[in-house]
Amino acid sequence: MRASRLLSILTTLQARGLTTAEALAEECGVSLRTIYRDIDALSSAGIPVLSERGAEGGYRLLNGYRTQLNGLSEKEAEALFLTGLSGPAADLGLHAVLVAAEKKLMSALPAPLRAGAEKMRARFHLDAPAWFREAERPKLLPLVASAVWEQRRIRMRYRSWRSEKQRVIDPLGLVLKGGAWYVVGQTEEGLRTYRVARILKLDVLEKRFERPEGFELEAYWRASTKRLEEELHPNQATVRLSPWALSMLETFTSPFARAAARMEPGADSEGWCTVTLPVGSLREACARLLCFGGELEVLEPAELRRKMAEVAARMHETYGRVTESPVED
C-alpha cells in the first residue's frame, strides 16, 4: 500500500507541479502526518522534492526533474483503452490524434499488458445515445472545442425553443450527455448551458478570457442537472400501480422521479401498490401518467385526478363510437 501511495504522490507532483500536503492527504485518503512521512521517504530515496512555505506554498519537484514511470498494472493498462471513445473524438475533430496516441501507447506497453489492452478494446464499446435516438454531430462542434481549448470568446446565433438570439459567451467546457453536446459558457448574467446543435452561426473572436477562479466543469454540470431535474418535477403525485405498472416505472418515468419515489409498505389483495413520486406540471404529469393506461390510478392531488378523468372521457368519446360494418345476408 505504501509503495503504491508513494508512486501516486510522485506522479501527482510530476503532473501538477506545486501541490499542498492537504490536497495529497485528501487524494490518498491518509492523514497529514502520513504525507509528511511519505515526502521524507521520497527525499531519502533521492527524489528532489522541494518544500515551499507560506500561504501559497506546498511541495513540488525540482525544476526539470522527470522520472520514467512504467509500472502500470495490468488493470490500469486495460482501463486506459476504455478512454478511447472514437465517436466523441471524431465529433471533436480528434479521431486521427486519438488513433495515433493509442498506437504509441500500445507499442510502449510490455507484451503481457498489450494483450489485455487489445482484449479490452475488442470487448467493450460505448454507445452514448439513448435507444431510438441518433447521436448529434453538430458541424460547429470542432470550432466550439477549439474556442474552449484556446480560451477564446465566441459570438453565436442561437435557436432556443422560444426564439433565435445573439449571444456572446466565454466557453468554459463541453459536455456530452445522452448523445447531445452542450457548451457551458460564462455570460453577463452568469453561467449558462447551450446545446451545440442549436448554434446556427458561430464566430470565434480574438479576445481571450480568464477562467473563473474555482470553476470545475464536472461539479457545475452535476449541480446544474440536479437543479434542472428539480425544476422539471416541482409537484408530487400519489398513485396506485398494478404489478405491471410497477414493472414499467423504469420505462415511463425519469431516473430522478424513480430515485425520489416513496412506496408505501405492502400491497392490496390484487397486488396494487401506492407510490408517491415527483411530477412536472399538470399537463405534463397527465400526459406521462396516461402511458400506464388503466394500470394506474391517481389518488392525489385532486386537480390531477380531475385532469386525468377529463382526458380519459375525451378519449372515450373519440374511440367509444364503434362503427359497425354492414352485414351482408
BALOKE-848678 format. One record per residue: residue number from 0; residue in three letters; x, y, z of N, C-alpha, C in turn. Coordinates in steps of 0.02 Angstrom, whole numbers, m for minus. Example, Ala and Ser with C-alpha at 12.3 -4.5 7.8 and 13.67 -1.06 7.14 Angstrom:
<atoms>
ATOM resi resn    n.X    n.Y    n.Z   ca.X   ca.Y   ca.Z    c.X    c.Y    c.Z
ATOM    0  ALA    660   m284    390    615   m225    390    660   m165    390
ATOM    1  SER    642   m112    354    684    m53    357    645      2    394
</atoms>
This chain:
<atoms>
ATOM resi resn    n.X    n.Y    n.Z   ca.X   ca.Y   ca.Z    c.X    c.Y    c.Z
ATOM    0  MET     41    m60      0      0      0      0     43     63      0
ATOM    1  ARG     97     63     41    137    124     45    174    137    m21
ATOM    2  ALA    199     83    m52    234     91   m116    188    121   m168
ATOM    3  SER    126     97   m169     77    125   m216     63    198   m201
ATOM    4  ARG     59    215   m137     46    284   m118    104    330   m136
ATOM    5  LEU    165    306   m125    224    346   m143    226    360   m218
ATOM    6  LEU    209    308   m257    208    317   m330    153    367   m349
ATOM    7  SER     96    364   m315     41    410   m330     61    482   m314
ATOM    8  ILE     95    492   m257    119    559   m239    168    585   m291
ATOM    9  LEU    213    541   m313    264    561   m361    232    581   m428
ATOM   10  THR    185    540   m451    152    557   m515    111    621   m510
ATOM   11  THR     80    633   m452     41    694   m442     87    755   m444
ATOM   12  LEU    143    752   m410    190    808   m411    217    820   m481
ATOM   13  GLN    230    766   m517    257    773   m584    205    802   m632
ATOM   14  ALA    142    785   m622     90    808   m667     66    879   m651
ATOM   15  ARG     62    896   m587     31    960   m567     80   1015   m549
ATOM   16  GLY    140    995   m529    185   1046   m502    171   1057   m428
ATOM   17  LEU    167   1120   m408    157   1136   m337     91   1109   m311
ATOM   18  THR     94   1069   m258     34   1037   m229     39   1039   m154
ATOM   19  THR    m15   1053   m119    m14   1057    m46    m17    988    m15
ATOM   20  ALA      7    984     47      3    921     84    m69    902     97
ATOM   21  GLU   m112    952    108   m183    939    120   m215    905     59
ATOM   22  ALA   m198    930     m1   m225    900    m62   m201    829    m71
ATOM   23  LEU   m139    816    m57   m112    748    m63   m144    701    m12
ATOM   24  ALA   m155    726     48   m186    684    100   m258    666     81
ATOM   25  GLU   m294    715     53   m364    701     33   m367    650    m23
ATOM   26  GLU   m322    657    m73   m322    611   m129   m303    540   m108
ATOM   27  CYS   m255    535    m64   m230    469    m42   m271    439     14
ATOM   28  GLY   m315    480     45   m356    455    100   m317    440    163
ATOM   29  VAL   m266    481    177   m225    470    236   m218    536    274
ATOM   30  SER   m185    534    332   m176    594    372   m119    637    346
ATOM   31  LEU   m117    700    369    m61    744    351      5    716    375
ATOM   32  ARG      5    687    435     67    660    462     95    605    417
ATOM   33  THR     50    564    389     72    511    343    103    541    280
ATOM   34  ILE     73    594    254    100    627    195    170    655    209
ATOM   35  TYR    178    685    268    244    712    286    295    656    287
ATOM   36  ARG    278    599    315    324    543    317    340    517    246
ATOM   37  ASP    288    517    204    299    493    135    345    540     97
ATOM   38  ILE    337    606    107    381    655     74    453    644     97
ATOM   39  ASP    462    632    161    529    618    188    558    555    156
ATOM   40  ALA    515    504    146    538    442    116    560    453     43
ATOM   41  LEU    523    493      6    541    508    m63    608    546    m65
ATOM   42  SER    616    595    m20    679    632    m18    738    587     m1
ATOM   43  SER    727    541     46    780    494     66    799    448      8
ATOM   44  ALA    751    435    m37    764    392    m95    797    429   m152
ATOM   45  GLY    812    494   m142    846    533   m193    801    572   m240
ATOM   46  ILE    735    573   m225    688    612   m266    691    684   m242
ATOM   47  PRO    708    733   m286    715    803   m264    648    837   m254
ATOM   48  VAL    617    824   m196    554    857   m178    570    920   m139
ATOM   49  LEU    546    977   m164    559   1041   m131    498   1064    m93
ATOM   50  SER    509   1095    m36    454   1121      5    455   1197      2
ATOM   51  GLU    396   1227    m14    390   1300    m15    342   1321     39
ATOM   52  ARG    365   1365     83    324   1386    140    278   1444    121
ATOM   53  GLY    230   1460    165    186   1516    155    117   1495    134
ATOM   54  ALA     72   1545    128      2   1531    111     m5   1498     43
ATOM   55  GLU     40   1515     m4     38   1487    m71     88   1431    m79
ATOM   56  GLY    112   1404    m25    164   1353    m28    138   1283    m38
ATOM   57  GLY    185   1236    m35    169   1166    m45    231   1127    m65
ATOM   58  TYR    222   1071    m97    277   1029   m120    279   1030   m196
ATOM   59  ARG    340   1026   m223    349   1019   m295    415    984   m308
ATOM   60  LEU    422    959   m369    485    928   m389    533    981   m415
ATOM   61  LEU    598    968   m409    649   1013   m434    636   1026   m508
ATOM   62  ASN    643   1089   m529    630   1107   m599    671   1063   m646
ATOM   63  GLY    635   1035   m696    669    994   m746    673    921   m727
ATOM   64  TYR    656    904   m664    660    833   m645    601    794   m673
ATOM   65  ARG    617    740   m707    565    694   m732    587    623   m717
ATOM   66  THR    538    580   m708    553    510   m698    511    469   m745
ATOM   67  GLN    539    416   m772    502    372   m816    464    321   m773
ATOM   68  LEU    398    327   m772    357    283   m730    322    233   m776
ATOM   69  ASN    348    173   m779    318    122   m822    289     64   m782
ATOM   70  GLY    273     78   m719    247     25   m677    172     17   m681
ATOM   71  LEU    143     19   m741     71      9   m748     53    m62   m730
ATOM   72  SER     m2    m68   m693    m28   m135   m680    m69   m158   m741
ATOM   73  GLU    m86   m221   m742   m124   m248   m799   m192   m213   m804
ATOM   74  LYS   m227   m204   m748   m292   m172   m749   m288    m99   m769
ATOM   75  GLU   m235    m64   m747   m226      6   m765   m216     14   m841
ATOM   76  ALA   m176    m31   m869   m164    m28   m942   m228    m42   m980
ATOM   77  GLU   m268    m90   m956   m332   m105   m990   m380    m46   m985
ATOM   78  ALA   m381    m14   m926   m428     41   m915   m413    100   m961
ATOM   79  LEU   m349    110   m977   m331    166  m1020   m366    162  m1087
ATOM   80  PHE   m378    101  m1111   m409     94  m1177   m485    101  m1175
ATOM   81  LEU   m514    105  m1116   m584    122  m1111   m595    197  m1122
ATOM   82  THR   m541    237  m1117   m548    308  m1129   m546    325  m1203
ATOM   83  GLY   m533    277  m1245   m530    289  m1317   m598    291  m1349
ATOM   84  LEU   m636    343  m1338   m704    348  m1363   m702    377  m1434
ATOM   85  SER   m701    332  m1484   m690    353  m1553   m744    400  m1579
ATOM   86  GLY   m808    388  m1560   m862    430  m1584   m855    502  m1561
ATOM   87  PRO   m854    515  m1496   m845    584  m1472   m780    616  m1497
ATOM   88  ALA   m726    577  m1501   m663    605  m1526   m671    628  m1598
ATOM   89  ALA   m706    589  m1639   m718    609  m1708   m761    672  m1711
ATOM   90  ASP   m812    677  m1667   m854    737  m1666   m812    800  m1652
ATOM   91  LEU   m761    792  m1609   m719    849  m1591   m663    862  m1641
ATOM   92  GLY   m658    819  m1692   m605    826  m1741   m539    797  m1718
ATOM   93  LEU   m542    750  m1669   m480    723  m1640   m471    649  m1653
ATOM   94  HIS   m508    621  m1701   m505    549  m1711   m435    526  m1731
ATOM   95  ALA   m404    562  m1779   m338    542  m1801   m287    548  m1745
ATOM   96  VAL   m294    600  m1704   m248    610  m1648   m256    553  m1598
ATOM   97  LEU   m319    533  m1584   m331    479  m1536   m302    413  m1561
ATOM   98  VAL   m312    398  m1625   m285    336  m1654   m210    335  m1648
ATOM   99  ALA   m177    391  m1664   m104    394  m1659    m80    384  m1588
ATOM  100  ALA   m116    416  m1540    m97    409  m1469   m105    337  m1446
ATOM  101  GLU   m159    304  m1467   m170    234  m1447   m115    189  m1474
ATOM  102  LYS    m95    201  m1537    m41    161  m1567     24    169  m1528
ATOM  103  LYS     40    232  m1510    102    244  m1473     99    212  m1404
ATOM  104  LEU     41    217  m1371     34    187  m1305     39    111  m1310
ATOM  105  MET      7     82  m1360      9     10  m1368     80    m15  m1380
ATOM  106  SER    118     21  m1421    186     m1  m1436    232      6  m1376
ATOM  107  ALA    214     52  m1330    256     63  m1271    241     14  m1215
ATOM  108  LEU    184    m21  m1218    167    m68  m1165    207   m132  m1171
ATOM  109  PRO    225   m162  m1115    256   m228  m1116    208   m279  m1147
ATOM  110  ALA    235   m330  m1177    195   m380  m1213    139   m409  m1171
ATOM  111  PRO    150   m427  m1107     95   m456  m1067     36   m408  m1057
ATOM  112  LEU     50   m343  m1053     m4   m294  m1044    m38   m277  m1110
ATOM  113  ARG     m2   m286  m1165    m29   m268  m1230    m89   m311  m1247
ATOM  114  ALA    m84   m376  m1231   m139   m422  m1248   m202   m403  m1210
ATOM  115  GLY   m195   m386  m1147   m254   m367  m1107   m286   m303  m1133
ATOM  116  ALA   m245   m255  m1154   m271   m193  m1180   m309   m204  m1245
ATOM  117  GLU   m282   m247  m1289   m316   m264  m1352   m383   m297  m1337
ATOM  118  LYS   m384   m342  m1288   m446   m377  m1270   m498   m327  m1244
ATOM  119  MET   m477   m279  m1204   m522   m229  m1178   m555   m190  m1234
ATOM  120  ARG   m515   m169  m1284   m542   m129  m1339   m588   m171  m1382
ATOM  121  ALA   m575   m237  m1387   m617   m280  m1430   m682   m299  m1397
ATOM  122  ARG   m686   m295  m1330   m744   m322  m1295   m789   m270  m1263
ATOM  123  PHE   m769   m207  m1263   m810   m155  m1232   m819    m97  m1282
ATOM  124  HIS   m881    m73  m1286   m897    m19  m1332   m947     28  m1298
ATOM  125  LEU   m936     93  m1305   m982    142  m1276  m1028    168  m1330
ATOM  126  ASP  m1094    161  m1318  m1145    190  m1362  m1184    239  m1320
ATOM  127  ALA  m1165    303  m1323  m1191    353  m1276  m1265    370  m1284
ATOM  128  PRO  m1291    377  m1345  m1361    399  m1351  m1410    347  m1323
ATOM  129  ALA  m1469    372  m1303  m1522    328  m1279  m1550    288  m1338
ATOM  130  TRP  m1588    235  m1323  m1618    195  m1375  m1662    238  m1420
ATOM  131  PHE  m1661    220  m1485  m1704    251  m1535  m1688    325  m1544
ATOM  132  ARG  m1627    345  m1527  m1604    413  m1539  m1537    411  m1575
ATOM  133  GLU  m1529    456  m1622  m1465    463  m1656  m1421    512  m1618
ATOM  134  ALA  m1356    498  m1617  m1310    545  m1585  m1305    608  m1628
ATOM  135  GLU  m1303    666  m1595  m1295    728  m1631  m1222    737  m1651
ATOM  136  ARG  m1211    761  m1712  m1143    776  m1735  m1143    847  m1764
ATOM  137  PRO  m1145    897  m1720  m1150    966  m1743  m1089    986  m1784
ATOM  138  LYS  m1101   1020  m1841  m1046   1041  m1884  m1001   1092  m1850
ATOM  139  LEU  m1029   1131  m1805   m990   1184  m1773   m953   1160  m1711
ATOM  140  LEU   m961   1096  m1693   m930   1071  m1631   m854   1079  m1630
ATOM  141  PRO   m817   1062  m1685   m744   1073  m1682   m724   1145  m1669
ATOM  142  LEU   m762   1192  m1697   m747   1263  m1684   m758   1281  m1611
ATOM  143  VAL   m813   1255  m1582   m827   1267  m1512   m772   1237  m1468
ATOM  144  ALA   m752   1176  m1486   m699   1142  m1447   m634   1181  m1450
ATOM  145  SER   m618   1208  m1509   m557   1248  m1516   m560   1310  m1473
ATOM  146  ALA   m618   1342  m1471   m626   1403  m1431   m620   1386  m1356
ATOM  147  VAL   m648   1329  m1336   m642   1308  m1265   m569   1297  m1248
ATOM  148  TRP   m532   1264  m1292   m462   1246  m1278   m418   1309  m1276
ATOM  149  GLU   m430   1355  m1322   m388   1415  m1328   m413   1472  m1285
ATOM  150  GLN   m468   1462  m1249   m498   1514  m1207   m512   1577  m1246
ATOM  151  ARG   m549   1568  m1302   m568   1625  m1344   m644   1635  m1340
ATOM  152  ARG   m663   1697  m1335   m734   1715  m1331   m768   1699  m1398
ATOM  153  ILE   m832   1680  m1395   m868   1665  m1457   m932   1707  m1460
ATOM  154  ARG   m951   1724  m1522  m1015   1758  m1535  m1056   1710  m1577
ATOM  155  MET  m1119   1698  m1557  m1159   1648  m1592  m1231   1671  m1600
ATOM  156  ARG  m1262   1644  m1652  m1335   1650  m1659  m1364   1583  m1637
ATOM  157  TYR  m1406   1587  m1586  m1429   1525  m1552  m1505   1520  m1557
ATOM  158  ARG  m1529   1460  m1572  m1601   1448  m1577  m1624   1411  m1515
ATOM  159  SER  m1659   1446  m1471  m1689   1414  m1413  m1758   1390  m1432
ATOM  160  TRP  m1794   1361  m1386  m1862   1337  m1402  m1911   1395  m1410
ATOM  161  ARG  m1889   1455  m1388  m1932   1513  m1394  m1917   1554  m1457
ATOM  162  SER  m1853   1568  m1469  m1836   1612  m1525  m1761   1607  m1540
ATOM  163  GLU  m1740   1643  m1592  m1669   1649  m1608  m1640   1711  m1575
ATOM  164  LYS  m1580   1704  m1547  m1548   1760  m1512  m1474   1762  m1526
ATOM  165  GLN  m1445   1821  m1519  m1372   1829  m1523  m1344   1823  m1453
ATOM  166  ARG  m1289   1786  m1447  m1257   1776  m1382  m1182   1783  m1389
ATOM  167  VAL  m1150   1814  m1338  m1077   1816  m1333  m1060   1783  m1267
ATOM  168  ILE  m1020   1730  m1270  m1004   1691  m1210   m929   1675  m1207
ATOM  169  ASP   m907   1661  m1147   m840   1632  m1137   m849   1558  m1128
ATOM  170  PRO   m832   1516  m1178   m845   1444  m1173   m796   1410  m1125
ATOM  171  LEU   m823   1383  m1071   m782   1354  m1018   m773   1279  m1024
ATOM  172  GLY   m818   1245  m1059   m812   1173  m1064   m867   1142  m1106
ATOM  173  LEU   m854   1081  m1129   m902   1042  m1168   m922    980  m1130
ATOM  174  VAL   m986    962  m1136  m1012    902  m1102  m1052    861  m1153
ATOM  175  LEU  m1040    796  m1154  m1080    750  m1196  m1130    715  m1151
ATOM  176  LYS  m1194    726  m1164  m1247    698  m1122  m1300    666  m1166
ATOM  177  GLY  m1310    601  m1160  m1363    567  m1197  m1357    575  m1272
ATOM  178  GLY  m1295    579  m1298  m1285    586  m1370  m1288    658  m1394
ATOM  179  ALA  m1299    707  m1350  m1301    777  m1369  m1243    815  m1335
ATOM  180  TRP  m1214    862  m1373  m1159    902  m1347  m1185    969  m1320
ATOM  181  TYR  m1158    989  m1262  m1177   1053  m1231  m1114   1092  m1216
ATOM  182  VAL  m1118   1158  m1225  m1062   1202  m1206  m1084   1243  m1146
ATOM  183  VAL  m1042   1244  m1095  m1054   1285  m1035  m1017   1350  m1044
ATOM  184  GLY  m1053   1406  m1039  m1021   1471  m1052  m1035   1522   m998
ATOM  185  GLN   m986   1566   m989   m994   1623   m943  m1024   1681   m982
ATOM  186  THR  m1080   1708   m957  m1112   1765   m989  m1117   1822   m938
ATOM  187  GLU  m1143   1879   m960  m1152   1935   m914  m1201   1918   m859
ATOM  188  GLU  m1248   1872   m874  m1298   1852   m824  m1274   1794   m780
ATOM  189  GLY  m1215   1767   m794  m1190   1710   m755  m1177   1650   m800
ATOM  190  LEU  m1170   1591   m770  m1157   1531   m808  m1220   1506   m842
ATOM  191  ARG  m1214   1487   m906  m1270   1461   m945  m1247   1400   m985
ATOM  192  THR  m1295   1357  m1002  m1281   1298  m1042  m1319   1301  m1108
ATOM  193  TYR  m1284   1286  m1163  m1313   1290  m1229  m1302   1224  m1267
ATOM  194  ARG  m1352   1202  m1303  m1347   1142  m1344  m1312   1161  m1409
ATOM  195  VAL  m1256   1127  m1423  m1214   1147  m1480  m1253   1140  m1546
ATOM  196  ALA  m1296   1089  m1551  m1334   1078  m1613  m1381   1136  m1629
ATOM  197  ARG  m1396   1179  m1580  m1441   1235  m1591  m1404   1300  m1608
ATOM  198  ILE  m1338   1296  m1613  m1300   1354  m1634  m1304   1359  m1710
ATOM  199  LEU  m1332   1413  m1735  m1342   1421  m1807  m1282   1452  m1841
ATOM  200  LYS  m1248   1497  m1806  m1190   1531  m1834  m1142   1545  m1777
ATOM  201  LEU  m1077   1540  m1792  m1027   1548  m1739   m966   1586  m1765
ATOM  202  ASP   m944   1635  m1725   m882   1671  m1739   m837   1664  m1678
ATOM  203  VAL   m776   1639  m1688   m727   1635  m1634   m689   1701  m1635
ATOM  204  LEU   m693   1738  m1581   m663   1805  m1577   m590   1801  m1555
ATOM  205  GLU   m554   1854  m1568   m483   1856  m1550   m474   1864  m1474
ATOM  206  LYS   m523   1895  m1442   m517   1909  m1371   m515   1844  m1330
ATOM  207  ARG   m464   1839  m1289   m459   1782  m1242   m492   1801  m1176
ATOM  208  PHE   m509   1749  m1137   m540   1761  m1072   m505   1721  m1018
ATOM  209  GLU   m514   1742   m957   m487   1706   m900   m542   1662   m870
ATOM  210  ARG   m525   1601   m855   m575   1556   m825   m590   1578   m753
ATOM  211  PRO   m654   1574   m733   m671   1593   m664   m633   1552   m613
ATOM  212  GLU   m608   1585   m563   m570   1550   m512   m614   1499   m476
ATOM  213  GLY   m590   1438   m470   m626   1386   m435   m677   1350   m476
ATOM  214  PHE   m686   1369   m540   m736   1335   m581   m715   1264   m598
ATOM  215  GLU   m759   1216   m585   m747   1146   m603   m805   1122   m645
ATOM  216  LEU   m790   1101   m706   m843   1084   m754   m886   1027   m728
ATOM  217  GLU   m856    974   m702   m894    916   m679   m941    935   m622
ATOM  218  ALA   m915    974   m574   m956    994   m517  m1014   1038   m539
ATOM  219  TYR  m1000   1085   m586  m1053   1129   m611  m1107   1088   m646
ATOM  220  TRP  m1086   1041   m688  m1135   1002   m726  m1178    960   m680
ATOM  221  ARG  m1147    930   m630  m1184    889   m583  m1236    931   m546
ATOM  222  ALA  m1216    990   m524  m1263   1033   m487  m1318   1061   m532
ATOM  223  SER  m1300   1079   m594  m1350   1109   m638  m1401   1057   m662
ATOM  224  THR  m1379    995   m674  m1427    944   m695  m1474    926   m637
ATOM  225  LYS  m1447    925   m577  m1490    912   m519  m1542    968   m511
ATOM  226  ARG  m1520   1030   m520  m1565   1087   m515  m1618   1084   m570
ATOM  227  LEU  m1598   1065   m630  m1646   1060   m685  m1698   1006   m672
ATOM  228  GLU  m1676    949   m647  m1722    895   m631  m1774    918   m579
ATOM  229  GLU  m1750    954   m529  m1796    979   m477  m1846   1029   m506
ATOM  230  GLU  m1822   1071   m552  m1867   1120   m582  m1919   1086   m627
ATOM  231  LEU  m1900   1031   m658  m1946    995   m702  m1994    950   m664
ATOM  232  HIS  m1982    940   m600  m2026    898   m558  m2046    937   m495
ATOM  233  PRO  m2083    992   m503  m2099   1033   m444  m2156   1006   m401
ATOM  234  ASN  m2194    958   m426  m2254    934   m391  m2247    861   m370
ATOM  235  GLN  m2295    840   m329  m2297    770   m305  m2363    739   m325
ATOM  236  ALA  m2362    676   m342  m2423    639   m358  m2422    573   m321
ATOM  237  THR  m2478    555   m291  m2485    490   m258  m2529    447   m303
ATOM  238  VAL  m2504    388   m321  m2539    346   m370  m2541    274   m346
ATOM  239  ARG  m2590    236   m371  m2592    164   m362  m2568    132   m426
ATOM  240  LEU  m2524     82   m419  m2494     48   m476  m2508    m26   m474
ATOM  241  SER  m2528    m53   m530  m2535   m126   m536  m2466   m157   m539
ATOM  242  PRO  m2460   m223   m530  m2394   m255   m536  m2361   m240   m603
ATOM  243  TRP  m2401   m238   m657  m2372   m223   m723  m2346   m151   m725
ATOM  244  ALA  m2386   m104   m699  m2365    m34   m699  m2302    m24   m657
ATOM  245  LEU  m2297    m59   m602  m2237    m55   m560  m2175    m78   m599
ATOM  246  SER  m2184   m130   m639  m2127   m155   m679  m2109   m107   m735
ATOM  247  MET  m2155    m61   m754  m2143    m15   m810  m2121     54   m786
ATOM  248  LEU  m2110     63   m721  m2088    128   m696  m2024    151   m730
ATOM  249  GLU  m1978    106   m741  m1914    124   m772  m1923    149   m843
ATOM  250  THR  m1974    122   m877  m1986    142   m947  m2022    209   m952
ATOM  251  PHE  m2069    222   m908  m2113    280   m915  m2096    339   m870
ATOM  252  THR  m2047    332   m825  m2030    388   m781  m1955    402   m786
ATOM  253  SER  m1936    461   m763  m1865    482   m766  m1826    452   m708
ATOM  254  PRO  m1760    446   m715  m1719    422   m659  m1727    464   m596
ATOM  255  PHE  m1735    530   m604  m1745    574   m546  m1809    555   m509
ATOM  256  ALA  m1864    545   m547  m1927    528   m516  m1924    461   m480
ATOM  257  ARG  m1891    413   m511  m1886    347   m479  m1844    350   m415
ATOM  258  ALA  m1791    389   m417  m1747    394   m358  m1783    427   m300
ATOM  259  ALA  m1828    473   m314  m1864    510   m261  m1930    478   m243
ATOM  260  ALA  m1950    425   m278  m2015    393   m265  m2017    361   m195
ATOM  261  ARG  m2075    366   m163  m2085    335    m97  m2142    285   m102
ATOM  262  MET  m2128    223    m87  m2179    171    m92  m2204    152    m22
ATOM  263  GLU  m2270    151    m15  m2298    129     48  m2289     54     56
ATOM  264  PRO  m2275     32    116  m2264    m40    126  m2326    m81    112
ATOM  265  GLY  m2314   m140     83  m2369   m187     71  m2408   m171      8
ATOM  266  ALA  m2449   m218    m13  m2491   m211    m72  m2560   m237    m55
ATOM  267  ASP  m2611   m216    m96  m2678   m239    m81  m2688   m311   m107
ATOM  268  SER  m2749   m336   m101  m2762   m406   m118  m2749   m421   m192
ATOM  269  GLU  m2750   m369   m235  m2738   m379   m307  m2666   m363   m326
ATOM  270  GLY  m2625   m349   m276  m2555   m335   m290  m2539   m264   m308
ATOM  271  TRP  m2588   m218   m303  m2576   m148   m319  m2539   m114   m261
ATOM  272  CYS  m2492    m69   m279  m2453    m33   m229  m2467     42   m235
ATOM  273  THR  m2458     78   m179  m2466    151   m178  m2397    183   m177
ATOM  274  VAL  m2386    230   m223  m2321    262   m231  m2331    337   m237
ATOM  275  THR  m2288    376   m204  m2286    449   m211  m2222    467   m248
ATOM  276  LEU  m2228    504   m302  m2169    521   m342  m2174    592   m369
ATOM  277  PRO  m2116    624   m383  m2117    692   m409  m2139    692   m482
ATOM  278  VAL  m2177    744   m501  m2202    751   m569  m2195    824   m590
ATOM  279  GLY  m2205    836   m655  m2200    903   m682  m2265    941   m676
ATOM  280  SER  m2277    985   m724  m2338   1024   m725  m2399    978   m732
ATOM  281  LEU  m2459   1006   m721  m2520    966   m725  m2526    932   m793
ATOM  282  ARG  m2514    970   m846  m2521    943   m913  m2468    889   m927
ATOM  283  GLU  m2405    904   m908  m2351    856   m920  m2361    793   m879
ATOM  284  ALA  m2382    800   m816  m2393    742   m773  m2449    699   m801
ATOM  285  CYS  m2502    730   m824  m2558    693   m852  m2536    653   m913
ATOM  286  ALA  m2499    685   m958  m2476    650  m1019  m2431    591  m1002
ATOM  287  ARG  m2386    601   m953  m2340    548   m935  m2375    489   m901
ATOM  288  LEU  m2422    505   m855  m2455    452   m818  m2506    413   m860
ATOM  289  LEU  m2531    445   m913  m2577    410   m958  m2542    353   m995
ATOM  290  CYS  m2475    355   m997  m2438    299  m1028  m2453    232   m995
ATOM  291  PHE  m2473    235   m931  m2488    174   m894  m2557    147   m909
ATOM  292  GLY  m2598    186   m944  m2666    165   m960  m2707    151   m897
ATOM  293  GLY  m2745     96   m898  m2787     79   m842  m2750     43   m786
ATOM  294  GLU  m2683     39   m791  m2644      5   m740  m2622     53   m685
ATOM  295  LEU  m2644    116   m688  m2626    167   m638  m2687    208   m620
ATOM  296  GLU  m2693    225   m556  m2746    269   m532  m2715    325   m492
ATOM  297  VAL  m2730    387   m510  m2706    445   m472  m2750    455   m411
ATOM  298  LEU  m2720    458   m353  m2757    471   m291  m2754    545   m272
ATOM  299  GLU  m2696    574   m277  m2686    645   m261  m2632    672   m308
ATOM  300  PRO  m2635    738   m322  m2684    788   m298  m2749    783   m336
ATOM  301  ALA  m2801    812   m307  m2868    808   m337  m2871    839   m406
ATOM  302  GLU  m2833    894   m416  m2832    928   m480  m2805    882   m535
ATOM  303  LEU  m2754    845   m520  m2726    798   m569  m2774    741   m582
ATOM  304  ARG  m2806    718   m529  m2855    664   m537  m2912    686   m584
ATOM  305  ARG  m2936    749   m575  m2989    775   m618  m2964    781   m690
ATOM  306  LYS  m2902    805   m699  m2874    812   m766  m2870    744   m801
ATOM  307  MET  m2849    693   m764  m2844    625   m793  m2914    602   m814
ATOM  308  ALA  m2965    616   m772  m3034    596   m788  m3059    632   m850
ATOM  309  GLU  m3043    696   m857  m3065    735   m915  m3034    707   m979
ATOM  310  VAL  m2969    694   m977  m2936    668  m1037  m2962    599  m1054
ATOM  311  ALA  m2972    557  m1003  m2998    490  m1015  m3068    493  m1046
ATOM  312  ALA  m3110    541  m1023  m3178    549  m1050  m3175    570  m1124
ATOM  313  ARG  m3128    616  m1140  m3122    637  m1210  m3097    579  m1254
ATOM  314  MET  m3053    539  m1227  m3028    482  m1265  m3084    431  m1277
ATOM  315  HIS  m3126    422  m1225  m3182    375  m1232  m3231    401  m1284
ATOM  316  GLU  m3241    467  m1284  m3287    496  m1333  m3260    486  m1403
ATOM  317  THR  m3194    492  m1410  m3163    484  m1476  m3164    412  m1500
ATOM  318  TYR  m3144    366  m1456  m3136    297  m1476  m3196    252  m1458
ATOM  319  GLY  m3243    281  m1420  m3300    241  m1399  m3354    233  m1451
ATOM  320  ARG  m3351    273  m1504  m3400    267  m1558  m3380    211  m1604
ATOM  321  VAL  m3412    154  m1598  m3395     95  m1638  m3440     94  m1700
ATOM  322  THR  m3409     97  m1757  m3447     96  m1820  m3448     24  m1845
ATOM  323  GLU  m3508     m4  m1847  m3514    m73  m1869  m3517    m76  m1945
ATOM  324  SER  m3481   m123  m1971  m3483   m134  m2044  m3549   m165  m2063
ATOM  325  PRO  m3575   m146  m2119  m3639   m178  m2141  m3629   m253  m2150
ATOM  326  VAL  m3680   m291  m2129  m3677   m364  m2134  m3718   m386  m2194
ATOM  327  GLU  m3686   m423  m2236  m3722   m448  m2295  m3761   m511  m2278
ATOM  328  ASP  m3819   m516  m2307  m3859   m577  m2296  m3827   m635  m2334
</atoms>
